[in-house]
Structures are given as structure tokens and as C-alpha cells.
Amino acid sequence: MGPSGCGKSTFLEIVAGLIKPTSGSVFIDGRQIKGPDRNRGIVFQGYALFPWRSVIGNIAYGLEEKGVPVKEREKICRKYISLVGLSGFENHYPFQLSGGMKQRVAIARALAYDPDILLMDEPFASLDAQTREILQGEILNIWDKTRKTVIFVTHNIEEAVFLADRIAIMSARPGIIRKIVDVPLGRPRFEEHRTAQELMSLRQEVGKLVREEASKNAI
Amino acid sequence: MPYRYIRNSTALIALLLAWELLPAFGIVNRTFLSSPSEVSAAMAKLIMTGELGMHTGISLQRAFTGFGLAVITMIPLGFLMGWYRGFEEISDNLVQTMRQVSSLSLFPVFLLFFGIGEISKIAVIYWGTQWPILLNTISGVKSVDPLLIKSARSMGSGDFSIFKKVVLPSSLPSIIVGLRLGATHAILVLVAAEMIGATSGLGYSIKNWEFNFMIPEMYAAIVTLALLGLTTNYSLVYLEKKMIKWKEETNVLQVEK
């Protein structure tokens, strides 16, 4: 988390290998990141679906690039389509889907080629509140089934506390990690944890840190 | 369905009626305006003698050759210019200047170089047709959403793959607009070139039949040209619908540019 312009997305894109850091380097399990690789999958706020590909075509993209044979590709795609709850929409095009459905496709697409790490750049920011809550629940489910490391950028304090094990709060100019707080809540998590009393003080602490950084930014 | 077609053709039918009646009542001099029935009779006669088919064939051959050459050269060039910034930077001024040089103003030049044969006419059609195709291809490539390219890169796509799977499909709608404009242009230039310097083709025929006062025949050639334009446009719209199923339904016929 962090104020706008602190470099959250930039950091995520560096981890994805889409941009090179001006200085320094990023390592994952001891291996330096030198460019994009299918061991990391990214989900963007703007969905970034290929409008000329159907749902299944979009999800198949990474598998195609990986060289997975057609039959197996289709099998894997169907598995992830059902994981994100879009069975029956295989042949729809993105323009025929709602925002929440598009983001489900984007998540399935990033999972389909089985990366170790899932990078999510404010994936739910442009969705309405109800859809956002549903998808947050889905992400928890998906995590339960896939157990992937997820790096999740968000503006939303409640979302951060509900989803994360650790929350890193960034400060702007320079964009550095101000503090990392642990979320003292096990898994699996359920809807009632959203408003759980024991997390109240944590929400307040995180909220205070983020607001401080944001107001610094404003000056 | 049939009712809709009739309703949508109301104005067209009205025009045909007026066209038939105005000369019949002597409101317009029938020596200058042949009625649709006379024109169809002349057209039938010209089809029977094979004359109309011959001229249409020659015109189509010229238009298609010029248009086809423009397609196979300008689409690749458009991709190069749209994709490589440097390439566009050094050539943009040249393109902007050259496209202002009217095709017909160059026709005498082409006649000087290539003579009165087929090449000069194909060259002038090519000249006029290449600009809309080139410019629309460039703008198609340049308007590819960078987020999609990022997304493809994150899934391990290399440059060739990005070109084939992202840039190409993404710029297709714009390219097809270019093709439609190009085709319209091809027919326009074709007629003028044939009027100025040809001994066959529909443009030549219009001029020739007017000269010999074969007015219904002249109108028959004009109508044929209109039908050719209509067919071309509808075929390209059909192609567009076939190839681009992924866009929200828009009334393609109304966004005629």
C-alpha cells in the first residue's frame, strides 16, 4: 500500500520484468530478474484482455506462448474457467462481459500457465463494491487451491487487511518501504473476518500510516 | 426482413420514380436525361453485345491491379512506419507532402513516363489508393493499447509473437477502413484517368457515348459504375463483419467515411 505516485505499480512491473530498475536489482529465490518470465503472472487494473480473443482464447494465450499442445491447453483452460466461475462463457468476447467477469478472465489467464508468483496491480479498483467483495472472496478461495505467492497492490485498507499476511506500506519521494506489518489472522479466512474486532487496531494502524504518507505527498 | 428492405429503400424508389416521370412529363429535357426504363433497355442491349462487360472488365482489371499493388506494398510499409518511431520520424514529412499531390495532377507525368498503355492508369490509381491504406495502417499500429503489449510480454511473448498476435489483430479494423477508403478512391481516379487517356473502360465509355450522343448508353455506364462502387463497399463491410466479430455491434453503413 502507499499513496498515489509512490511507485507501487512501478515496483510491480519491475518484479514482472516489464521495466528495468534504474539502479539495484530484484531477486526471486536467489535468481535475479532480467526480463518477463512465465514464472510470474500479472493482473492489471485495466484487465488488459485481448478484445479479439474469446474468454478461452485469452486464457490460452500464455499456454500458447509456452508451447503447450492444443488438447492439453483446452483442458487447462477449462479448469481455470471453472475455477473463476465462468463456465458457460468460454466463447464470449470481452465486450460481452461485465467488469467483474473480465477481471475473472484476467486472473484465470495469469494462473493458467502456472506461474509461481501472481502479481496483482489494483485488480479490483475499478469494480463496484459488491463485485469487489465477491472477487476478494474468490481470490482467497483461489489462493487456498493454488497456494501461490501473491503480491497485491491496493489502495483499500480493508482489502489489504482481509487478504494479506503481510502489508508493506510505501512512502512517496523517495518510494521506499516505510513499514511492514504482519496480519495476525490465519487461513482459511471467511466473510466475518472482514469486520473482525481483533483486526480493528491493525486497520487503524495501517490507515494512519497510509494517511501520513499521503499527506506528506500532498505537501 | 423484406419489409425492412422496402422501407429502407423508400427514398431510392422515390428517386427512381421521379427520374422516370420528370422526362416523361417533359419537365426535364429527355435528350439530356434518359429515363430509367430507357437506361435499362440500353444497358440490356450493351450487355447482350458484350460491350458493357468488356469495358467493365477492363476497368475492374485496372482498378484491382492498382488497388492490389497499393495493398501489398502499403500495409507492410504502414506496419514499419507505425512500429518503428525512427522510421516514421524521417519519412513523415515526405508522406504528408506527397499525399497532397493530387493523383490526377500526376496523370500527365505518368503518361509521359509510361505512355498511354495500361501502366500509366494503374500507376495513377496506385498513387491515389496508397495514401488511405498507408495512413490507416500507421494509425492502426500506433493505437495499439500499450497495456496489451505489456500483458503479452508478461506472458513470454517475443517481438514476432507480439506483432502477430497483438499488433496485427488490433490494427485490423483501422486497416479495413483504409481499404474501404482506398477502394472508393480507386474507382474515382479510375474514371477520371479513363476519361483523359484511354480507349476502353467505363470512364472512356461515358465520355465516348456522350460525345456520340448515345445518352441512354452513357447513363448505363454511369449506373454500372455506381453499382460497382456499391458492390465493393458492401463486400468490404461484409469482410469487416466476418473478420472483426469482437467489436461491439455498430452500424457500419452509417459510419461511412
HADDOCK unambig.tbl for C-alpha pairs under 7 A between the chains (distance, minus, plus):
assign (segid A and resid 16 and name CA) (segid B and resid 154 and name CA) 6.70 0.50 0.50
assign (segid A and resid 18 and name CA) (segid B and resid 150 and name CA) 6.95 0.50 0.50
assign (segid A and resid 18 and name CA) (segid B and resid 154 and name CA) 6.86 0.50 0.50
assign (segid A and resid 36 and name CA) (segid B and resid 153 and name CA) 6.45 0.50 0.50
assign (segid A and resid 36 and name CA) (segid B and resid 154 and name CA) 5.15 0.50 0.50
assign (segid A and resid 36 and name CA) (segid B and resid 156 and name CA) 6.27 0.50 0.50
assign (segid A and resid 37 and name CA) (segid B and resid 154 and name CA) 6.46 0.50 0.50
assign (segid A and resid 37 and name CA) (segid B and resid 155 and name CA) 6.81 0.50 0.50
assign (segid A and resid 37 and name CA) (segid B and resid 156 and name CA) 5.72 0.50 0.50
assign (segid A and resid 38 and name CA) (segid B and resid 154 and name CA) 6.97 0.50 0.50
assign (segid A and resid 38 and name CA) (segid B and resid 155 and name CA) 5.63 0.50 0.50
assign (segid A and resid 38 and name CA) (segid B and resid 156 and name CA) 5.97 0.50 0.50
assign (segid A and resid 41 and name CA) (segid B and resid 154 and name CA) 6.78 0.50 0.50
assign (segid A and resid 42 and name CA) (segid B and resid 154 and name CA) 6.89 0.50 0.50
assign (segid A and resid 48 and name CA) (segid B and resid 147 and name CA) 5.93 0.50 0.50
assign (segid A and resid 48 and name CA) (segid B and resid 148 and name CA) 5.34 0.50 0.50
assign (segid A and resid 48 and name CA) (segid B and resid 151 and name CA) 6.45 0.50 0.50
assign (segid A and resid 50 and name CA) (segid B and resid 148 and name CA) 6.80 0.50 0.50
assign (segid A and resid 51 and name CA) (segid B and resid 246 and name CA) 6.17 0.50 0.50
assign (segid A and resid 52 and name CA) (segid B and resid 169 and name CA) 7.00 0.50 0.50
assign (segid A and resid 52 and name CA) (segid B and resid 246 and name CA) 5.05 0.50 0.50
assign (segid A and resid 62 and name CA) (segid B and resid 155 and name CA) 5.12 0.50 0.50
assign (segid A and resid 65 and name CA) (segid B and resid 156 and name CA) 6.40 0.50 0.50
assign (segid A and resid 65 and name CA) (segid B and resid 157 and name CA) 6.31 0.50 0.50
assign (segid A and resid 93 and name CA) (segid B and resid 246 and name CA) 6.04 0.50 0.50
assign (segid A and resid 95 and name CA) (segid B and resid 247 and name CA) 6.96 0.50 0.50
assign (segid A and resid 95 and name CA) (segid B and resid 248 and name CA) 6.48 0.50 0.50
